């Protein structure tokens, strides 16, 4: 989702790689277990499908994600 935010520098904007999400949107009346974004997230792991991530602060920003940085450890 963050890759959809434009960068206010035209050169940097052209050079960056945008992440295109795949998969179907989940039903709002029957959301998936765990993180509601797990059916479309390219970083989703088993914990994302079983445990809802808690809101916490990472680098002064509130996030609700088990893997809030760009790298995924496993
Ligand atoms: S918890 Fe984070 S990594 Fe896992 S599915 Fe949700 S947004 Fe993706």
Backbone and ligand atoms as CSV (ligand in chain L), in Angstrom:
chain,resi,resn,atom,element,x,y,z
A,1,UNK,N,N,0.818,-1.190,0.000
A,1,UNK,CA,C,0.000,0.000,0.000
A,1,UNK,C,C,0.864,1.256,0.000
A,2,UNK,N,N,1.985,1.190,0.722
A,2,UNK,CA,C,2.836,2.382,0.798
A,2,UNK,C,C,3.464,2.708,-0.539
A,3,UNK,N,N,3.644,1.709,-1.408
A,3,UNK,CA,C,4.281,1.994,-2.690
A,3,UNK,C,C,3.348,2.784,-3.605
A,4,UNK,N,N,2.084,2.917,-3.258
A,4,UNK,CA,C,1.142,3.708,-4.055
A,4,UNK,C,C,1.246,5.199,-3.755
A,5,UNK,N,N,1.943,5.555,-2.698
A,5,UNK,CA,C,2.089,6.967,-2.337
A,5,UNK,C,C,3.135,7.600,-3.238
A,6,UNK,N,N,2.795,8.657,-3.986
A,6,UNK,CA,C,3.764,9.271,-4.884
A,6,UNK,C,C,4.913,9.936,-4.124
A,7,UNK,N,N,6.103,9.896,-4.722
A,7,UNK,CA,C,7.278,10.563,-4.165
A,7,UNK,C,C,7.366,11.931,-4.843
A,8,UNK,N,N,7.512,13.030,-4.067
A,8,UNK,CA,C,7.508,14.369,-4.666
A,8,UNK,C,C,8.807,14.716,-5.398
A,9,UNK,N,N,9.533,13.732,-5.875
A,9,UNK,CA,C,10.746,13.941,-6.662
A,9,UNK,C,C,10.554,13.145,-7.963
A,10,UNK,N,N,10.366,13.826,-9.113
A,10,UNK,CA,C,10.064,13.111,-10.368
A,10,UNK,C,C,11.091,12.032,-10.720
A,11,UNK,N,N,12.375,12.287,-10.505
A,11,UNK,CA,C,13.397,11.293,-10.849
A,11,UNK,C,C,13.273,10.064,-9.955
A,12,UNK,N,N,13.083,10.284,-8.665
A,12,UNK,CA,C,12.928,9.168,-7.735
A,12,UNK,C,C,11.624,8.424,-8.013
A,13,UNK,N,N,10.583,9.150,-8.382
A,13,UNK,CA,C,9.289,8.533,-8.670
A,13,UNK,C,C,9.386,7.595,-9.875
A,14,UNK,N,N,10.118,8.039,-10.918
A,14,UNK,CA,C,10.271,7.193,-12.112
A,14,UNK,C,C,11.146,5.975,-11.826
A,15,UNK,N,N,12.107,6.090,-10.934
A,15,UNK,CA,C,13.078,5.027,-10.693
A,15,UNK,C,C,12.574,3.945,-9.738
A,16,UNK,N,N,11.589,4.253,-8.939
A,16,UNK,CA,C,11.181,3.276,-7.933
A,16,UNK,C,C,10.326,2.164,-8.529
A,17,UNK,N,N,10.311,1.041,-7.807
A,17,UNK,CA,C,9.516,-0.101,-8.232
A,17,UNK,C,C,8.209,-0.103,-7.458
A,18,UNK,N,N,7.099,-0.135,-8.167
A,18,UNK,CA,C,5.800,-0.145,-7.517
A,18,UNK,C,C,5.337,-1.583,-7.327
A,19,UNK,N,N,4.827,-1.880,-6.150
A,19,UNK,CA,C,4.337,-3.223,-5.852
A,19,UNK,C,C,2.894,-3.328,-6.322
A,20,UNK,N,N,2.629,-4.262,-7.225
A,20,UNK,CA,C,1.274,-4.490,-7.724
A,20,UNK,C,C,0.667,-5.649,-6.942
A,21,UNK,N,N,-0.423,-5.381,-6.261
A,21,UNK,CA,C,-1.064,-6.413,-5.452
A,21,UNK,C,C,-1.800,-7.410,-6.330
A,22,UNK,N,N,-1.775,-8.666,-5.921
A,22,UNK,CA,C,-2.496,-9.727,-6.621
A,22,UNK,C,C,-3.491,-10.354,-5.651
A,23,UNK,N,N,-4.401,-11.139,-6.186
A,23,UNK,CA,C,-5.378,-11.802,-5.331
A,23,UNK,C,C,-6.680,-11.030,-5.278
A,24,UNK,N,N,-7.673,-11.666,-4.715
A,24,UNK,CA,C,-9.003,-11.072,-4.625
A,24,UNK,C,C,-9.177,-10.319,-3.322
A,25,UNK,N,N,-10.015,-9.294,-3.378
A,25,UNK,CA,C,-10.371,-8.581,-2.156
A,25,UNK,C,C,-11.215,-9.505,-1.290
A,26,UNK,N,N,-10.939,-9.558,0.010
A,26,UNK,CA,C,-11.769,-10.401,0.870
A,26,UNK,C,C,-13.149,-9.773,1.067
A,27,UNK,N,N,-14.103,-10.619,1.385
A,27,UNK,CA,C,-15.448,-10.133,1.659
A,27,UNK,C,C,-15.469,-9.371,2.980
A,28,UNK,N,N,-16.020,-8.152,3.010
A,28,UNK,CA,C,-16.100,-7.431,4.282
A,28,UNK,C,C,-17.046,-8.104,5.279
A,29,UNK,N,N,-17.953,-8.931,4.792
A,29,UNK,CA,C,-18.861,-9.632,5.706
A,29,UNK,C,C,-18.258,-10.944,6.210
A,30,UNK,N,N,-17.188,-11.384,5.573
A,30,UNK,CA,C,-16.516,-12.613,6.000
A,30,UNK,C,C,-15.006,-12.418,5.859
A,31,UNK,N,N,-14.425,-11.511,6.654
A,31,UNK,CA,C,-12.998,-11.207,6.510
A,31,UNK,C,C,-12.129,-12.399,6.900
A,32,UNK,N,N,-10.917,-12.473,6.362
A,32,UNK,CA,C,-10.032,-13.585,6.722
A,32,UNK,C,C,-9.567,-13.475,8.167
A,33,UNK,N,N,-9.153,-14.614,8.711
A,33,UNK,CA,C,-8.602,-14.584,10.073
A,33,UNK,C,C,-7.221,-13.939,10.052
A,34,UNK,N,N,-6.765,-13.531,11.208
A,34,UNK,CA,C,-5.452,-12.885,11.301
A,34,UNK,C,C,-5.513,-11.483,10.737
A,35,UNK,N,N,-4.502,-11.120,9.987
A,35,UNK,CA,C,-4.479,-9.804,9.345
A,35,UNK,C,C,-5.471,-9.795,8.184
A,36,UNK,N,N,-6.330,-8.797,8.135
A,36,UNK,CA,C,-7.356,-8.763,7.080
A,36,UNK,C,C,-6.756,-8.522,5.701
A,37,UNK,N,N,-5.490,-8.151,5.632
A,37,UNK,CA,C,-4.816,-7.897,4.362
A,37,UNK,C,C,-4.073,-9.132,3.860
A,38,UNK,N,N,-4.105,-10.247,4.586
A,38,UNK,CA,C,-3.228,-11.374,4.258
A,38,UNK,C,C,-3.516,-12.044,2.922
A,39,UNK,N,N,-4.725,-11.894,2.371
A,39,UNK,CA,C,-5.010,-12.535,1.085
A,39,UNK,C,C,-4.368,-11.804,-0.084
A,40,UNK,N,N,-3.901,-10.578,0.136
A,40,UNK,CA,C,-3.298,-9.811,-0.955
A,40,UNK,C,C,-1.878,-9.354,-0.648
A,41,UNK,N,N,-1.379,-9.646,0.531
A,41,UNK,CA,C,-0.073,-9.138,0.952
A,41,UNK,C,C,1.053,-10.019,0.428
A,42,UNK,N,N,2.038,-9.406,-0.199
A,42,UNK,CA,C,3.177,-10.151,-0.744
A,42,UNK,C,C,4.139,-10.604,0.340
A,43,UNK,N,N,3.978,-10.115,1.573
A,43,UNK,CA,C,4.862,-10.505,2.662
A,43,UNK,C,C,4.193,-11.481,3.633
A,44,UNK,N,N,2.962,-11.904,3.363
A,44,UNK,CA,C,2.201,-12.714,4.321
A,44,UNK,C,C,2.887,-14.041,4.630
A,45,UNK,N,N,2.914,-14.367,5.921
A,45,UNK,CA,C,3.444,-15.644,6.403
A,45,UNK,C,C,2.344,-16.309,7.230
A,46,UNK,N,N,2.618,-17.500,7.764
A,46,UNK,CA,C,1.617,-18.242,8.531
A,46,UNK,C,C,1.035,-17.421,9.673
A,47,UNK,N,N,1.872,-16.667,10.387
A,47,UNK,CA,C,1.378,-15.885,11.522
A,47,UNK,C,C,0.357,-14.837,11.069
A,48,UNK,N,N,0.486,-14.343,9.857
A,48,UNK,CA,C,-0.455,-13.342,9.342
A,48,UNK,C,C,-1.847,-13.939,9.132
A,49,UNK,N,N,-1.892,-15.235,8.830
A,49,UNK,CA,C,-3.173,-15.900,8.584
A,49,UNK,C,C,-3.837,-16.380,9.876
A,50,UNK,N,N,-3.092,-16.391,10.972
A,50,UNK,CA,C,-3.660,-16.919,12.217
A,50,UNK,C,C,-3.807,-15.872,13.325
A,51,UNK,N,N,-2.977,-14.835,13.322
A,51,UNK,CA,C,-2.956,-13.889,14.440
A,51,UNK,C,C,-3.086,-12.461,13.936
A,52,UNK,N,N,-4.072,-11.746,14.456
A,52,UNK,CA,C,-4.252,-10.356,14.061
A,52,UNK,C,C,-3.107,-9.503,14.623
A,53,UNK,N,N,-2.431,-8.731,13.792
A,53,UNK,CA,C,-1.324,-7.914,14.309
A,53,UNK,C,C,-1.846,-6.765,15.170
A,54,UNK,N,N,-1.125,-6.491,16.247
A,54,UNK,CA,C,-1.489,-5.402,17.147
A,54,UNK,C,C,-0.898,-4.092,16.658
A,55,UNK,N,N,-1.598,-3.012,16.961
A,55,UNK,CA,C,-1.095,-1.688,16.605
A,55,UNK,C,C,0.095,-1.347,17.495
A,56,UNK,N,N,1.193,-0.915,16.893
A,56,UNK,CA,C,2.392,-0.536,17.658
A,56,UNK,C,C,3.107,0.581,16.910
A,57,UNK,N,N,4.089,1.129,17.549
A,57,UNK,CA,C,4.828,2.231,16.948
A,57,UNK,C,C,6.183,1.730,16.457
A,58,UNK,N,N,6.462,1.945,15.180
A,58,UNK,CA,C,7.746,1.591,14.573
A,58,UNK,C,C,8.254,2.828,13.857
A,59,UNK,N,N,9.436,3.270,14.210
A,59,UNK,CA,C,10.018,4.477,13.595
A,59,UNK,C,C,9.038,5.656,13.647
A,60,UNK,N,N,8.425,5.848,14.800
A,60,UNK,CA,C,7.519,6.963,15.056
A,60,UNK,C,C,6.219,6.901,14.241
A,61,UNK,N,N,5.915,5.720,13.686
A,61,UNK,CA,C,4.696,5.555,12.898
A,61,UNK,C,C,3.892,4.386,13.465
A,62,UNK,N,N,2.580,4.566,13.595
A,62,UNK,CA,C,1.732,3.488,14.062
A,62,UNK,C,C,1.517,2.473,12.937
A,63,UNK,N,N,1.770,1.206,13.235
A,63,UNK,CA,C,1.571,0.153,12.240
A,63,UNK,C,C,0.895,-1.043,12.900
A,64,UNK,N,N,0.112,-1.770,12.144
A,64,UNK,CA,C,-0.468,-3.026,12.603
A,64,UNK,C,C,-0.042,-4.083,11.600
A,65,UNK,N,N,1.178,-4.583,11.766
A,65,UNK,CA,C,1.754,-5.545,10.829
A,65,UNK,C,C,2.790,-6.380,11.571
A,66,UNK,N,N,2.836,-7.683,11.262
A,66,UNK,CA,C,3.852,-8.535,11.873
A,66,UNK,C,C,5.228,-8.270,11.282
A,67,UNK,N,N,5.299,-7.747,10.082
A,67,UNK,CA,C,6.575,-7.491,9.401
A,67,UNK,C,C,6.569,-6.065,8.851
A,68,UNK,N,N,6.671,-5.085,9.722
A,68,UNK,CA,C,6.496,-3.694,9.279
A,68,UNK,C,C,7.638,-3.115,8.453
A,69,UNK,N,N,8.765,-3.795,8.348
A,69,UNK,CA,C,9.847,-3.280,7.511
A,69,UNK,C,C,9.810,-3.976,6.161
A,70,UNK,N,N,10.612,-3.493,5.234
A,70,UNK,CA,C,10.591,-4.006,3.869
A,70,UNK,C,C,11.061,-5.457,3.785
A,71,UNK,N,N,11.977,-5.861,4.673
A,71,UNK,CA,C,12.526,-7.207,4.596
A,71,UNK,C,C,11.675,-8.166,5.425
A,72,UNK,N,N,11.536,-9.385,4.940
A,72,UNK,CA,C,10.864,-10.443,5.683
A,72,UNK,C,C,11.919,-11.466,6.019
A,73,UNK,N,N,12.017,-11.811,7.291
A,73,UNK,CA,C,13.083,-12.682,7.763
A,73,UNK,C,C,13.015,-14.118,7.317
A,74,UNK,N,N,11.846,-14.684,7.044
A,74,UNK,CA,C,11.803,-16.104,6.684
A,74,UNK,C,C,10.826,-16.367,5.590
L,1,LIG,S1,S,0.574,-8.609,9.071
L,1,LIG,FE1,FE,1.779,-7.335,7.689
L,1,LIG,S2,S,2.954,-8.818,6.493
L,1,LIG,FE2,FE,1.293,-9.915,7.444
L,1,LIG,S3,S,-0.355,-9.913,5.936
L,1,LIG,FE3,FE,-0.691,-8.180,7.293
L,1,LIG,S4,S,0.273,-6.456,6.251
L,1,LIG,FE4,FE,1.099,-8.353,5.347
